[in-house]
Amino acid sequence: MSLANIIKPYPSPLITGRGIDLDFPMLAGCLALLGLGLVMIASASTEVAAVQSGSALYYMIRHLIYVVLGLGACIVTMMIPIATWHRLGWLMLIGAFGLLVMVIIPGIGREVNGSMRWIGFSFFNVQPSEIAKVFVVIYLAGYLVRRQKEVRESWMGFFKPFIVLLPMAGLLLMEPDFGATVVMMGAAAAMLFLGGVGLFRFLLMVVLAVGAVVLLIQMQPYRMARLTNFADPWADQFGAGYQLSQALIAFGRGEWLGVGLGNSVQKQFYLPEAHTDFVFSVLAEELGALGSLLTVALFTFVCIRGMYIGYWAEKAKQFFAAYIAYGLSFLWIGQFLINIGVNVGLLPTKGLTLPFLSYGGSSLVICCACLGLLLRIEWESRTHLGSEEMEFQESDFAEEPTHGR
């Protein structure tokens, strides 16, 4: 039996009457980031991998496996109708809570660098916060569709999502994962604003959020230390400011055109986490300011394209899909801004991966799955077949292409 017959009730952008029908600009941008990430992981991890495992290509090979798994996840999500995600929103929310509870249970969660953020398996670790952020976006998109009038007109409709969001933020802080909490709450706030929350209520939410962040920083001495040290890392460059000062040295050494691919000095045990949270600093050292700016431009294109996919879905009156696209785009934007801000010293040091580039299986696979969701949303909005009641037939896609984007 052919694959087309198996999924015939729900054709995908991979199987239509005119072949593969994807948003190629979005796909090309993300594939370029994946390729660049693989090259930079291969370069930034060689010395660390050689010492820790005996093979200079250890992390590069593992990252390549994650890329293959991520592309598989992208294909799977492209084949699932958006209406299915809508129906499963509550189950995914329950699953997100379950994963976040499991990770803080001793014996199940795995502790790395003082944080319980991973569930360990034999060959790989799963980071539940990466999954939970996406599931929250899907749940909140469904809520904004179901309660659209209530969200726009009443305080109760505005506060109800926080009955879910605040306990989830609490679980993330117990790991602790302050960065994931900020990104998740920021994406949720942006979705509520785009969902029609009034300006006064939105500004009140921003004020309360800023107050909560200040309080959380003051509650933990290490967070306060990070906040004070990042402003002048050179005051304690061999102590609390060591990681940031080494990252800034990498930027300085790169100058305009870089020292050349593979020629980084900072990756040779000077810069901790050179292939994970600080891979952008190694990129800046080896490819220079020009390479860094081109990478930022590529990220900007991908994020803006994701927002446009939400806009096109909204124009097609597919509001659930539109809110998902907005939410996923804001997740990427939040992680991108925080990671780059930490690398260049604009934000306190925080462990948060750079989408598509940093080493990390959970982050990479989830980013690719999000790409598949965005490609599916774009295809359904363009073909006007994103309705839950629509019965998809292969013959619906046998005509000439109408891709005008």
N, C-alpha and C positions, 0 to 999 in steps of 0.2 A: 504494500500500500504506500502510495507516495505521500510526502509531507503535505502537499497541497490538499489531498483528500482528508488527512487527519484533522487539519485546522480549517476545513472549508467553511464552517459557519462563521468564522471570524478571520478573514484574510488579514494579512499584515503588510506593511510596506515592503517586506522582503519578497512577497509572492503576490503579484498582481498580474493582470492581463498584459501589462507593458513592462514586466520585469521588476527589478528593484527600483523603488520609488521613494527615495529618501531626501531629506533636507541636506544636500551635500555640503553646503558651506558650513553648517554646524558640525557635521560629521568630520569634515576635513580639519576644522579648527581643533577639535578634541583629539583626533588621531595625531595631529602635529604635536600637541602637548604630551600625549602618551609616548611618542617617539623621542621627544626631547627629554622627557623624564627618564626613559630607559638609558639613554646616552649619559645623562648626568649621574644616575645611580651607578652605572658602570665605572664612571670616572671618580666619583666622590667616595666610593666604598672600598676601593682596591686595597689600601693599606690596612684598614680596620679588618676587612675580610681575611686578608692573608695572615694576620696575627691571630685572629679569633678562631678561624676554621682551617687554616692551612691552604686555602684556595682564594686567590685574588678575585675570582669571579663568583664567589659564593652568593653575595647579595644580588648581583646582577642576574644570575640564573633564577633565584627565587622571585625577583621582581618580574622577570619575563614570564614565569609561571602565573603570577598574579595578573599580568596583562592579558594572558590567554583566558584565564578564568573570568576576568572583567569583560572581555569581549563576548564571551559566552553568556554572561549575565545580561549584557546589552541586547543580544539577539533574543533572549527569552522574554525580556520586558517589552521589546518591540512587538512580540506576537500576542501579547495579552491586551484585550480591549480595555480602554479606560473605564468603561462601565463596570468591569469586574473589580477594579481597584475601588470604585465607589461602593460597591456592595460589601467589600471586605474591610472597609475602613475601621469599624469597631474591633474586629478581630485583630487587625494589625496593631491597634492601640493597646489592646490587652497584651499582645505579644511583646510590644515594646516595654511595657511595665514589667512583664515577667523576666525579660532579659536583663533589665537594669537591677532588678532585685537579685537575680542569680549572681551577677558579677560581684556584688558586695558580700556574698556568703563565703566565709573562709572554707577553703577546700575546693570550691568551684571557681571563684575568681582568682586570677593570677596577678600577683603584685610585681610591678616593675617600677623602679625608681620611686618607691613610696606610694604609688597609686594603684588601686585595684580597678583597672579599666579593661581587662581582657579576660576572656574565658579560654583557657588553654586546651588545645587538642594535641594529638601526637606530633604533627608536623607544622601546625600553624595555630595562630591565635585569632579569635574573633573579638572585635571591639563593639560591644552592644550599642554604645552611644552613637556610632555611625548609622546603624540601622534605625535606632529610635528616632533620630532627627528626621529621617525621611518618612517614617510612619506617622510622626506628628504632623508633618506637612499634609499628608494624604487625609488624615482624620480632620484636620482643621479646614481643608478645602471642602470636604463634605459638609461640615458644620456651617460654613459660610453660605453654601447653597441652600441647605435646609432652613436656616434661620436668617436669611438675608434681610428681611424686613425688620426682624427683632434686633439684629446687630446694628442696623442703621438708625433705629429710632428709639431704642430703650437702653438704659444702663444695664439691665439684667442680661440682655443679649450680648453686651460687651464683656461683662464679667464672667459669664459661664465658661468660656474656654479656659480661663485661668484656674478653674476647679481641677482641670486636667493638667495644665501646663506647670503649675506651681509644685505639685507633688513630684512630677517628673524632673523638674529642675532640682528639687531637693535630693532625689536619688543620684543625679549626676554630681551634685556637690559632695555627696557622701563618698564618691570614689577616691579622691575628688577630681572633677574635670570642669574647671571653671570656664575654660575656653569653649567647650561644647555647649555649656549652659548659655553663655552669651550669644553664640551663633544661633542656637535653637530659639531663644526668646526674641532675638532680633528679627529672625525670619518670620516668626509668628506675629510680631508687632507690625511688620511691613505688610503681611497678608491681611491683617485686620484693617489696616488703613486703606489698602486697595479694595477691601470688601465693603467699604462705605462707612466706616466708623467716623463720627464727626471729629472735626479738628480739635475741639476743646477736650473731648475724651481721649483723643490720641496724645495730645500734649500732656495731659494728666498722667497717662500711662508712661510716657517718656520720663517725666519727673520722678515718678515712683520707681521706675527701673534704675535710673541714675542713683537715686537714694539707696536702693537695695545693693547696687554694685559697691558704692562707697562703704556701706555697712559690712558687706562680706569681706572687703579688703581689710578693714580695720579689725575684723574678728580673728584673722589669721596672721600671725607675725611674719610668716614667710612671704605672704602676698604684699604686706606693707614694705618689706625689705626689697622686693622686686620693684615696687613702685618708686622707691627712693633711689635705688641703684641704677635704674635704666637712664635716669636723667643725666648722670655723670658716671659712666662705667669706669672711667679712668681713675676715679678716686679710690677704687678698690679693684684694680684690673687683674689682680691675681687671686681675688676672693669672689665676692658676690657678683662683681662686674666682669668676670673672666670670659664667659661665653659671648656676651655682647661685644666686648672689646675685640675678641678674636674675629667675630663676624665683621666688624667695622674695618679691621685690618685687611680682611679678604676683599672688601669693596675697594679699599684704597689701593691695594696691589693690582687690581684689575684695570684701573684707569679707564681709558675709552675703549680699547680693543681687546683687553684681556691678555693674560700670559699664555694662552693657548690651551686647547682641550687636553686634559690630563696632566697639566703642569702646575696644578694648585699646590701650594705649600701648606696652607691652612688645614687641608684635609689630612695631613700627616700627623694626626693626634694633637694638633693645636686647637682645632675647633670641635668641641663635642657635638654629637648628633649631626655630623656633616652630611650624611646621606638621608636624614629624615627631616627634622624640623628646620634645619639650616642649609638645606640643599641649594636654596636660592643664593646664599652667600658664596658658595663654591661656584655656582653658575656665574655670578658677577665677577669673581676672580679670574675665571678661565675665559669667559666670553666678553668681559668688560661691560661698560655702561651701555654700549650699543646693543649687545646681546640681551642685557637685562631689560632695556626699554622695549625691545622687540617681543620679549616674553610677556611683559606686562601688557603690551598692545594685543597680543594673542589672547591672553586671559580676558581682557576687556571686550574683545570681539565676541568670545564665547558667551560671556555673561549677558551682554546686550542682546545677542541673538536669542538667548533663552528667554529674556524679557519680551522680545518681539513675538516669540512663539506663543507666550501667554496672551499677548495683545491680539494675535490673529485668532486664537481660540475664543477669546471674549467677543470679537467681532462676529464669529460664527455662532454666538450664543451658547457655547459649550463652557459654561462658567466653572464647573468643577475642574475640567482640564486646565482652564486658564489659571485658576488659583494654584494648582499643583505646579505649573510651569513657573509662576511667580515665586512660589515658595522655594523650589529647588534652585532657581537662579539666585535668590537671596542667600541660601545656604552656601553656595559657591562664592558669592561676593563677600560674605562675612569671613569665611575661612581665608580667602585670598587677601583681603585687607589686613586681617590680624597677622597672618604669617609674614607677609611682606613688611608690615609695620614693625614686627618684632625683629626681623632680619636687619632692617636699616636703623633701628634704634628709636623709632617713633612711638613704640608701645613697650610695656614691660614684657620681659621674657616669659613666653607661654608656649607650652607644648601643643602645637596644633599643626596638622599636616597641610601641605600645599596641594590642592586638588590636582590629580593627574600626574604630578611631578614627584612628590615625596615618596620614599620607600614606606610601605605599609599595606598589607594585603586587604584589610577591611576597608580602609579608605578608598583604595584604588578600585576594588570590585564594586563598592557602592556608588562611586562616581560614574563608573561605566553603566551601571544599572539605571542611574538617573538620566544619563545620556539617552539610553533606550527609551525611557519614559517620555523625554522631550521629543524625540524623533517620532514616537507614536502619536503624541498630541498634535504635532505639526501636520502629520499625515491625515489624521482624522478630521482636523479642522479644515484642511484644504480640500478633502474629498466630501466634506459635510456628512460623514457617516459615523459621527461620534455619539449618536443617541443610543441610550440603553434599549429603546424599543426597536431600533433598526435591525432588521434581519439581513446580515451581510451575505452577499453572493459574489462569487468570483467574477461573474459577468458584469458586475457594477464597475469593474476597473479595467475593462477591455478596450475602452475608447482611448483616444489620443490624450497625452499628458496635459494637465492644466497647471503645471508648476510655474507660477509667475513670480516667485520670490527670489 
